[in-house]
Structure formats: structure tokens, C-alpha cells
């Protein structure tokens, strides 16, 4: 992968740590009884979308035009079908995700018309809508109604189904009820419990497990070779089995901030007020920084609750932190005061 290119499921052909899920898909294919709809679930950043793209590449590979048993989902990275999927221009492949908001969508369209398509860093800076629109879901019907380019499979990835509102979910349900032959829908979910039971019941479920710390560390070495070993191990420990989260943490300095929080709370009643204020000031510098700080505070609680002086009191403090942090935006609460109160309370009980 070229230096500086953003790692995404679309351009990443490498997947490790999800061998059981890969085998389930391969066994279903080899049995020639592949279900039309798959619900791929698990926490964010563990390879769900990467696995979905990997299976899409496998099904749309030129070698799969005539059925034959396979021993692996691996395909040639430079094959014509893989190139088309990476550029989102394969006629038998469709990705459904939150679209850009209207103003930014116009920027993308204009750039394409001008022959100067936006690169990954520019696209990353654009804003997306809060939900997957119903019109995008209806577009699946139009896509599946067309005959495949080589009388083969047609593959749709929805990343993620959690982003659908009620109207979009109901439109998808109608598609799941009567999917066309040789069509595969791969639905990605980070929180499967919130989906409509009728959607869950119509899909074959594939639950991906969090990655081990060793695998997260090995992937960090692969994707961030500039990191020193201490940072790699530290990030792996706080990433919760998610390489996606570990990479994000590496890029935003989360490990240093987590260690700073650990020193403050670990000091208990003897914490230094200046250290806390400096930490909180950095945390409220931006919306993204506050979201990260909130995540790290809750993570510290969950990681250390069993070693606190009073487990029940710490559990109550954690529940209160969850509640208050969720209310901060909706009630327009002072973010700095919120963090000071939460961290100060944790210093007393932990």
C-alpha cells in the first residue's frame, strides 16, 4: 500500500484473526448452498467490513464464474475485478453507506466531472449524513434487477445497517424477504441488538470476535511501522481487541492521554489539581478531543473497576459517568466542569 494512503476495507486485502468467520463463508460457498443474506456483527474495528470486501472479491473473481470448490477466500490483488471493486466501479458490486451531506456531495460530483477526483484525505474531511437514506436502500432493488455482467454473483455490502432509520430498515426488509438468485447481501452491524428482529431472523449470523492483543500489536507493526515497541504494546492493551480503534488511538495521541489519566486517578486523594486541569483543558479543545476523552474515562473505569477499593461505589460512579457524558451535548452542559466532576469522583473511589 502506498505511503500515506488511508487504510480502508475497500483497499485493504489483508485480514487476520478472523479465520473462523472466513471458514464459515468458505464452507457455505463450497456446499453450494450459500445463503443470500449475511449479518456480520461485532465491535467496531475488528475486520467486519474488511471480511465483507474479501468475500465480495472472492465471489466476483473471474475464477468464480463457474462453480468450483475453493480452499481460501484469497484472490489476486491485481486482478481486473479487484481493481474495479477498489475503485467502486464493478458492475456487479454495490456498497451502501451514509452519503455525504448535500453540499459536500456536490463537491465530490464536481471534482469527478472536472477530472480531479478527491483523494482519501480530502474525502475524510467531508461530512456525511446521519443516516442511510431510504432512496439509497431502494437503489438496491434497481441494482439487483439487472443481469450480472458475466452471469455470476451480484454483491451488496451495507456498512453499516446500524445507520439506517426506520424507513430505510423497512425498505431493506422487503428486499431480504425475496432476494434474487445469485445475489448476496452482506450486512455489517456494530450493535446487532438494536436491529429489527425481522431483519435478524432473515439473515445467517456471523459474529466476529475481538482480536487478541498479540494480533492487534502485529497489525500495528504492519500499518504503523514507525511506532516504537512500547507504544505498540500500550495501544494493543487499550484498544479492546480492535485494530481500527488502535490505529485511531495511534493517530490522535490517545495512549499518552490515557496514561496521563491513569496517573491522575491512580494518585487517589493525592492527585495534583494542576495535572487534572491540564488534562481536562486538552480534552475540551475540540469536539473530537472531548469524545476521545469521554471514551478514555469510561475505558479506565471498566478496566480498573475490579481493582478499586469499593467495587460497588466504583460501579455507581461509572454508571453516573456514562449518564452524564451522554447528557452533556443534549443538555448543553459545561464539558470542562463535567470532566472535572467525573474524574474527581473517580479519584475518591478508585
Buried (B, 14 or more C-beta within 10 A) or exposed (E): EEEEEBBBBBBBBEBBBBEEBBEBBBEBBBEEEBEBBBBBBBBBBBBBBBBBBBBBBBBBBBEBEEEEEBEEBBBEEEBEBBEBBBEEEBBBBBBBBBBBEEEBBEBBEEBEEEEEEBEBEEBEEBEBBEBBBBEBBBBBEEBBEEEBEEEBBBBBBBBBBBBBEEEBBBBBBEBBEEBBEBBBBBBBBBEBEEBBEEBBEBBBEBBBEBBEBEBBBBBBEEBBEEBEEEBBBBBBBBBBBBBBBBBBBBEEEBBEBBEBBBEBBEEEEEBEEEBBEEBBEBBBEEEEBBEBBBBBBBBBBEBBBEEBEEEEBBBEBBEEBBEBBEEBEEEEEEBBEBBBBBBBBBBBBB
